[in-house]
Amino acid sequence: MAQPFLENLEALVDRHLAGVPDLVCKHFFSGAALYSQGTICVSLTPVGLAFKLPEPMCAELIETGAASPLKYFEKSPIKRGYALFAEVEELSTRKTSKYFQAAVANT
């Protein structure tokens, strides 16, 4: 079940972070995660695409309704510092690149 998420995340990384060294995509629960310098910075799961961003950027995205707080499961706590985009297809290419770059820079 996680294989399509891994393949989709790898394609997104190739498109938005081409040439950036030390990035690894791996299976992560029922989805996939991008690791930069051994730290998770992006995940793609059934709940959507989540970026670990600098706190001010994350807070602004959530406060304006552009993103949601990340919770992997209904009863799990909110993952601080993560902005979740449930509808990946609705993100513009420019914004997606910006979030990928900010997530990697935040590691």
Steps between C-alpha positions, in 0.01 A plus 500: 500500500782745574682442168292752298568766765873429483502520121295822502725661762812402306350663188421818695854510642648451151283786370547749784840417652707375207869506582461545876738251667435267793125454446344157553140387459387201708182318591333663800200330665238487222680758288845640431736753654783715372808514719759776479816447701325207673200706614145476365400824332211397270245220509244379249231281654129435459433824693697711250837667445658643816804726525706564814543875472640781711245572773399851379438376146309195625286709736412750226394224257278341764356831627407613148341163418747424223609188693381292793681372808638149449351204683586157361209334682171638632596464867869581464646833612570780254853487359645841578675682220325311221265651241269248334357539152224244462440580133848465348370565149379846602850626586664709231840391373656820632358455849587130506862580412510771766373262769737220400797738509396647835451152650847385393659826620323453835687173576 
